[in-house]
Amino acid sequence: MSVKSLNHKILFGLKVKQLRLEQSLSFSDLAKSSGLSVSYLNEIEKGKKFPKPDKIEDLSQALGIPTAELTSAELPQSLAPIAELLQSNFLNELPLDLFGIELIKVVDIIANAPTRVGAFISTLVEISRNYALREDHFYFAALRSYQELNYNYFEEIEQAALKFAEANKLPLDGSVPVEKLEKILKKKFRYNIVEDGLKEYPEFKNMRSIYIPKNRKLLLNESINKAQKAFQFGKEIGYHSLDLKDRSLSSSLIQVKSFDTVLTHAKAAYFSVALLINKTSFIEGLQKVFDRTTWNGQVLMELAEKYTAATEMFFQRLTNVIPQHFGIKKLFLLRFLHDPKGDYFKIDKELHMHKKHHPHSNGLREHYCRRWMSLTLLQDLNKMQQTGKYSDTIVGVQRSKYYGTEDEYLCITFARPANPHSNYNVCVTLGMLIDDDLRSKIKFVDDPAILSREVSTTCERCLIENCSERVIEPIVIEKKNRRKQMTKRLRELER
């Protein structure tokens, strides 16, 4: 069914419903006068059925209006906001089906108060246009909500990856040879892989790969390492194994045309990680890390190196298996980018399981709290680079208690140089809420060697006193306080 025909059904049904209610007709009354059954009328009003011409004529006579008026695209003022929403495609682009919600039900809710609710959503649409909120941001937010709802675990993709690994005799307890993945792409899927294929395209210098479907050519960036190459190969295999059609041609999403493209990209990435880091083997290795009574970052690094996993792959796998198989669901994931030249930090990935943990909604153009392990480790990495003590990846741990709350998290962070051809460093942090349940599953939580710090969100929103790491005064808090004082004074003047 096309979106257009669905919209037509919905609007027709709403028009019939409004006319029926205006005339104080029950379903039974309209059924008797039109000759249509009560159940069929109910389906029409819900937008699930569209009557044939002879039935439309019967409805028109029963409602006392010309057939042309009933079927016209012209709508009464009360339904105008709904029509505007459907025509703007705002509701149709919401991935409602992923959350078990029917578009018709959403419209039905709006129809109960069309002027108020419809106008409210229309206002949101207008705000997004006026403030130039990018469409792909909306899609990524929807994807993040979907991942959080499912604790970032998808059994059907896990099974597909395992089935493919077993069928192609890929290792299940260690690193998957990138050469074998390349051979599979060439032989099974008839790929033409060009090792330095992006050399002639400087505009793609930060891309890891570009896929050209007409000749199944995969152009690789000459600077990507073995782990990154394996991940790209795994994604390409995932597109085919999962029969994903609406795919991106670039390794990172450049232009997003629909939510399906974002979802397809995420599914292929999930498949690749599941293929390269076998779930059963990974859980066994992680259990050994969690059973230690003292923190040892090197042991965790060795687990990542066992699978030749890039940092992002390793942490994605952590978010897959920790909630599902260890029952630790109160966690969050943050990824920071750091520009050492300007000492600028940016969050480009955020995931929260179970609830929105402190802090959340971190995409702020402010000065992030320098007490976070994420920022501390990035600064340490930059110092090492400046002194020539270069390290590909460094690891750290911290107990972070968020100011003004009782919440304390065990935060594990990996930091490394971003690549290829990038002046940025990147770090990924996994934070797990410290409670009795976490202590029973991760034995090193209370290791006295782990530094504990009180942290906040950004300097602009922080009231921690005498903070030596503060970059700027708490101007957001100060502005709120000034408003409170003005409000208080106005109330006094009203007395």
N, C-alpha and C positions, 0 to 999 in steps of 0.2 A: 504494500500500500504506500503510495507516495505521501509526502508530508502535506502537499497541497490538498489531496482528497481527504486526508484526516482532518485538516483544519476546516474544510468545507463541511464535513459531518458535524464537527463540534459546534460551529457557528449556527448551522441549521437547527441542531438540537436545542441550543440555548434560545434561539428565536421562538421555537415552538413552545418551550417551557415558559418563556416570559408571556407570550400571548395567552396561554392557558391560565396562568396565575392571575393575569390582569382581568380575565373574565370570570375569575373564581370558579373555574372548572376543575373537578377532580379527575384523576385518571379514568375512573369509571364513567364519568359524564362524557368525557371526550371520546372514550371507546365506543359508547353507545351511538353518539352522533356521527362518528367517522367510520364506524364499522371495523376499526383496527383493534386488536387485542390490547389489554392493559400492559402485558409484558412487552409487546412490540413497541408501544408508545414509550415505555420506560427506556428501552434500548435506543430509541431515536433521540430522546432528550439527553441521554448520556453520551451521545456522539458515536455510538457503536454501530448503528444502523442508519442507512440512508434509503428512504422509501422510493419505490418505482413511481413513474409519472402518474399512473392512475391513483395510487395511494396518496400522492401529494395533493392531487385534486380533491380527494375525499377530505383530507386534512384541512385544506383551504376553505372548503364549504363549511366544515364543522366549526372553524375558527372565525368565519365570516369575513375573510379577506381574499383578495384576488390571488390566484396562484403565482402570478408574476411577482407580486409583492413578497410572498412567502419565500420564494427561491432567489430573490434578488440579493446582490452583494451588499446592498445598502442596509445598514443596521441602525437601530434606535440609539440615541445618545448613551443610554445606560450600558449598552454592550460595546460601545466604541473602544474603551480601554482594552478589552479582551481581544478585539480584532487587531488593534495596534500591536499587542504583544505577540500574537500569532504571526502577523505579517513581518514583524521585526526579527523573527526566528529565535528570539531570546529563549523561550521555553523549549523549543525544539532542539536547541543545542545543549541543553542540560542533559547530562547522561543519567536521566531519571531511572532507566531500566536497571542500571547497576545497583541502585539502591532499593529496587522493588517497588518503584512508584510509577503509576501510569499517568501519562500526560493528561488524559481525559479527567482523571481525578483531581489533578491540580487545577485545571480549568474550572471544574465543578465547584471547588472551594472558592475560587475567585468569583464565580457566578453568583454565589450567595450574597455577595456585597460587591458587585462589579465596579461601581463607581469608586468606592473607597480603596478596595484591595487592588483593583486593576490600575488605578491611578498611582498607587504607591509603587507598584512594580515598574510602571512606566517611568516614574521618577528615577528609580534606580538605573534603568536603562539610559535615561538622559544624562544622569550624573556620570556614568561610565564613558559616555561619548564626550561630554564637556571636559572631563579630566583626562581624556586620552588613555584610559586604562586599557592596556593591551589585551587583546582577545586571548592570546596564548597564556597569559597569567591566570585567567579564569579557568582555562582548561587544565593547567597544572595544579591549580587549587582543587579542582574537582577530582583529579587523579589522586592527589595526596589524601583527600577525604576517603576515597574508595580504598586505598591501601590501609589507612588507619582503621577503617571499619572492619577489615579482614585481617588485622594484625600482620599485614604485609606477608601473608602466606597463602599460596594458591596450589592446592593439592593436584589439580589437573595438569598444571605446568610441571610440577615436580615429577609426576608419573611419566609425562611425555619425555622429559629430559633423561630420566632413568632408563626408559625403554630404548631411547636412541643410543645411549651410552652402551647398554648391554648388547644391542644389535650390532653395533660397530666395534665392539670389543675395546672400548676406551677404559683406561684405568679408573677404578672406583676408590682407590685409597692413596691418592697422591696427584701429582701434576699430570695434566693431560697434554701430551706433546703437541705443540702448535703445528708441527709438520704433518701430523696425522689429520688434524682438523683441515688443514690446507688441502691435503690429498682428498678428503671427503668432499670438500666444496668443488674441487676440480672434476673428480670422477663421477660423483653422485648427482651433483647439481649443475655440472658443466660450466663452472665459473672460469673466467680468465682473470687471474690475479696479477696485478702490476705492482711490484714492490715499492717503487718510487714514483707511483702514478700521479701524485699531486705536485710534483716538482715544477711542472709547467703552469700551475694554477696558483699564483701567490695569494689570491683571495681566500684560498682554503688552507692557509698555512697552519691554522689552529685546529683544523679538522683531522681526525684520525683516519677517516676513509670516506670515499664517495662511491656509490653504487650506480652503475649505468645499466638499466634493465634491458635495453634493446639488444645488447650483446653480452649481457651478464658479466660485465667487466667491473671488478672491484679495484679501485685505485687507492693505494695505501700511502700514508705519509711516511716518508723515509726515516723519521725520527722516533716513531713509536717503538716501545720496547716489546719484549716477548709476551709479557702478561697482557698488555693492551691489545696486541695483535690477536692473541688467543680469544680475548673477549669479543673483538669485532667479528672474528670467524664464527664464534658461538652464536652471536646475534643473527648472522646471516643464515646459519643452520636453523635457528629458531623461527625465523620468518617462514621458512619452507615446512618445517616439521609441524608447526602449529597452523599452517595454511592461513597466514596473515596477509591480507591483500593491501589494505590502505596503509602503506609503509612510508617511512621517510627514506630518502635517498642518501642523506648525509648521516654521519655517525652521531652528531648532535643535532637536535631539532633547530632548524633555521626559520622556516616559514611553516606555521601551523594552520592548516585549512579547516580542520575539524577535530573534535575530541577523539574520534576513532584513530586518528593518526597518533595522538599522544598515547592512547591506550595500547595500540599495536606496538609502538616503540618500547613501552614499559614491559609488555609481555615478552618481547624478544630478548630484552636485557635480562629479565628474570630467568628465562630459559637458559641463557648463556651462563649465568652465575651458577644455576643448579647443575648444569652440565659439567662445569669446570671444578666445582667444589661439591663433591658428593655428600649428600645430606647425612647418611649414616656414619661415614668416616669422620665428617666434620664434628658431629655431635659427640663422638667418642673422644676426639682430641680436645674439644672445648670442655668436656666433663673433667678431664685431667687438669686443665688450667683452673677450673672453679674449685677443685678439691684441694688445691694448695692453700695452706694457712697463711702464707706470706705472698705479697705481690711480687711478681717477676715479669717485667715487660718483655724480656728476651724470650721467655717461653711462649708468650702470645705472638711475638714476631715470628718465631720459628713455625708456629701453626700456620700463619699466613704464607710464609715462604714454602711450606710443604706443597701448597697448591699453585705456586707461582701466581699468587693473586694480587692484583692491584689493590690499593687501599680502599677505593670505593666498592670493589667487588667483595672484599673481605667484610666490610661493615654492613653491606647489604645482606650478606649471608647471616651475619649476626642477628639482624632484625627479622630475618625469616625464621630462624630456628629457636632463638631464645624465648619468644612469647609462646610459640607452638609446642616446643618439646621440653622446655625447662619450666614453663608456667610463669615466667617473669614477664608480666605484661605492662607494668608501669614503667615505661621507658620512653626516651626521646632520642632523636638523631639530629645533629646539626653539622653542616659543612660550611667552613669559612674559607674565603680567599683573602690573601694578604698581599698588598703592593708595598714592598719594602721601601721603595723610593719615597712614596708619600706617606708611609706608615698608615695606609688606609685598609680597613677591614670591611669585608662584605659577606653577609650570609646568603648563599645561593641554594641551600637545600635545608628543609626542615620537616621532620616527621614526628608525630606524637602518638603513642599508643595508650589506650585506656582512657586518657583525658588530656586536656591541654595542660602540660606541665609548666612550671615556672622556670624561666620565662617562656612566653610563646608569642607568635605573630612578630617575629624578630626582624622582618625586613624593613628596618628603619634607617634613615639617613642620619644617624647619630653616632656618638662615640661609645662603642660597646665596652662593657666593664672589662678592664684590663686584669681583673682577678680571675677570669675564667681560664681554665686549663687550655682551652682552644687558643686563646690569644697569647698566653704565656709560652706555649710550645712553639707557636709560629715565630715569636720574637727570639726564642732560643735558637731556632733553626737559622734565622737571619744572621744572628751573631756568629754562628758556626761558619756560615758561608762567607762572611766578611773576613774572618780570621783564617780561612782556608781549611778549616776542619769540616769539610763537607761530608754530609751523611745523606744517603738516599731517603731514608725514612727514620724518624725518631718517634718514640712512644712515651707516653706519660699517663699518670693517674692522679686523681684528686677527689676529695670529698667536698662537694659544693653545697653549702647551705644558703638558700635564697633569702635575702633580707626581707623581714616582715612576714615570713611564713615559717611553718614547722617542717617544710619539705627539705630534705637533704638527699643528694644524689651521689652515687659512685660514678664518676666520669672518667672514661677511658678514651684517650686521644692518640691518633696517629697523625703526624705532620710530615709533609714531603714537598719537594719542588713540583710545581705544576708543569706539565709539558704536553705536547711539544712546542718549542719556540715561544715560551711564555716567561715573562718576568715575575710572575706571581708564584707564591707558595700556597699550598692548600692543606687544610687539616679536616679531619672528620672526628666527631666526638659522639660517643654513645653514653647516655646518662641513664642510670637505673635507680629508681626510688629506693632509698635505704629503709627497710623495715624488717620485721622478724622473718618474713618469708624469704627476703633476699639473703639474709644472714644464714638461713638454713641451706641455701643452694650455692652461694658463693662464699667460700670459707675465709677468703682474705679480706673481706670487707672491713673488718676492724683491725687490720694490721696497723700498729702504731706508726709505722714508717710512712704511711700514706698521709700527705699533707691535707689538712682540713681548712677551708677558707669560707668566709661569708662573701657572697657575691650578689650582684644586682644585674639589671638589664643593660641600661646605658647610663653614662654619667649624667646626662640631662634629666634622668628620672630617678636618681639615686639620692637617698638621704643618709648614707653611711658617713659618719663624721670622721674627720682626720684621716681620710683615705690618701695615702701617698701616691697611689696609682691614678688618681683623678686627673682627667685631661681637661675637663670644662666644668663649670659650676652647674648645679641642678636647675637649669633655667625653666624646664617644663614644670617641675614641682613648684618653683617660685611663682610662675605665672598662675598656676592653679590656686596657690595660697592667696595671691592678690585678689583673684576673683571671689574667693571665699570671704575675704575681709570686706570687699565691696558689697557682697550680698548681705553679710551680717549688718553692715552699716545702714543699708537700705531698709532692712527690717526694723532697725531701731528707729529710723526716721518715720516709718509708717505708724508707729504707736501713738 
